[in-house]
């Protein structure tokens, strides 16, 4: 497995790059090298893709074949098991998270037609009058992060709707985008429709500027850079949260634990804040008992369930956590001793952590970290919905119908779940973070011959 070389794929064809970047894994070992696409290579990919792009949607049967190949086939000598292990070692993701992500991507491809139909308004306006939904451009650029493989379904969505796609993979985890590219090509995708371009930040920004539509995943800085763009949509920190306005039963604690720790706490919709009308310390202590019971072997093990980080990221997280525990915040989990544990393989595991604070304005409130991490803070009805907003998902554990209506009306909350519903529960057509089909497509009026005469009759 060691010594893999990940090369760019320009319009369906592998291209060797002289610019190589070492890819270290979370143990500090060299996993391989990544061929970095220089700006000139990216310009060539954009030019060739635009010259051939015609906006034709990709046949759904081809996408289904690609999904099956992605999940089950040996691609460029890589087995599904080797892919899973590489992602775990490169990104520090639990292997169960990688397996779940593969299933998520397959499911997303399977349901794409139903998802698009559900996301678009009706198009029939009467005899002779129709609305056609067509791509708003020809090229789509995706700048991916390394925190989870599943968001790669966003550029697959664009491909299905007629775009040619340029993908800059995550810096630490290029393997998912590469494997999906190979699966699509093996399934029969036209070469000009896909380019896989590992590259630096500046080249990634060029791709977003050169494309007609784009998506960027990252932290607050990345979101801020593109916040005012009409052609680039952003996916940043989720800051998903729960409003707890009921007794803390075992059923509620089970729900909170899964919501925070599923997939190792690496999802953007894992909860990181519990706002309670009860006593924050009591809620935090009860949740901490569940967190302290979470355990996992080294991340390369097939049954790993918690993430790990390399030594440099571990030191950064240790400093960040130390800065959050002042000002009256209380650590309720075993993480209070040393929040990061060095494992025998050289990687570091952030321990699942629960803090409580009596101050809704404490700096820890709203912090999101890449492992099971939850802050419990007080909320009173006099605080209003402002403290509940700025969330990808807000889970309401309350019977207050007026509060539910106010939260649904708040534009800073992107999704609302009620009761013991997990944050990622969905169905085709439910927006994850905005309606992607409406972002990718535009409406075009179509009036057939004779419609006007029919209307005037």
HELIX and SHEET records of a PDB file:
HELIX    1   1 UNK A   39  UNK A   52  1                                  14    
HELIX    2   2 UNK A   60  UNK A   72  1                                  13    
HELIX    3   3 UNK A   80  UNK A   91  1                                  12    
HELIX    4   4 UNK A   95  UNK A  110  1                                  16    
HELIX    5   5 UNK A  112  UNK A  119  1                                   8    
HELIX    6   6 UNK A  150  UNK A  152  5                                   3    
HELIX    7   7 UNK A  153  UNK A  160  1                                   8    
HELIX    8   8 UNK A  175  UNK A  186  1                                  12    
HELIX    9   9 UNK A  191  UNK A  193  5                                   3    
HELIX   10  10 UNK A  201  UNK A  210  1                                  10    
HELIX   11  11 UNK A  220  UNK A  225  1                                   6    
HELIX   12  12 UNK A  250  UNK A  261  1                                  12    
HELIX   13  13 UNK A  262  UNK A  265  5                                   4    
HELIX   14  14 UNK A  280  UNK A  292  1                                  13    
HELIX   15  15 UNK A  311  UNK A  324  1                                  14    
HELIX   16  16 UNK A  334  UNK A  336  5                                   3    
HELIX   17  17 UNK A  381  UNK A  383  5                                   3    
HELIX   18  18 UNK A  386  UNK A  388  5                                   3    
HELIX   19  19 UNK A  401  UNK A  409  1                                   9    
HELIX   20  20 UNK A  436  UNK A  440  1                                   5    
HELIX   21  21 UNK A  451  UNK A  456  1                                   6    
SHEET    1   A 3 UNK A   4  UNK A   6  0                                        
SHEET    2   A 3 UNK A  30  UNK A  35  1                                        
SHEET    3   A 3 UNK A  20  UNK A  24 -1                                        
SHEET    1   B 2 UNK A   8  UNK A  10  0                                        
SHEET    2   B 2 UNK A  13  UNK A  15 -1                                        
SHEET    1   C 2 UNK A 129  UNK A 135  0                                        
SHEET    2   C 2 UNK A 441  UNK A 447 -1                                        
SHEET    1   D 5 UNK A 194  UNK A 196  0                                        
SHEET    2   D 5 UNK A 164  UNK A 168  1                                        
SHEET    3   D 5 UNK A 139  UNK A 143  1                                        
SHEET    4   D 5 UNK A 213  UNK A 217  1                                        
SHEET    5   D 5 UNK A 232  UNK A 235  1                                        
SHEET    1   E 7 UNK A 330  UNK A 331  0                                        
SHEET    2   E 7 UNK A 353  UNK A 356 -1                                        
SHEET    3   E 7 UNK A 373  UNK A 378  1                                        
SHEET    4   E 7 UNK A 271  UNK A 276  1                                        
SHEET    5   E 7 UNK A 240  UNK A 244  1                                        
SHEET    6   E 7 UNK A 394  UNK A 397  1                                        
SHEET    7   E 7 UNK A 416  UNK A 418  1                                        
SHEET    1   F 2 UNK A 340  UNK A 342  0                                        
SHEET    2   F 2 UNK A 348  UNK A 350 -1                                        
END                                                                             
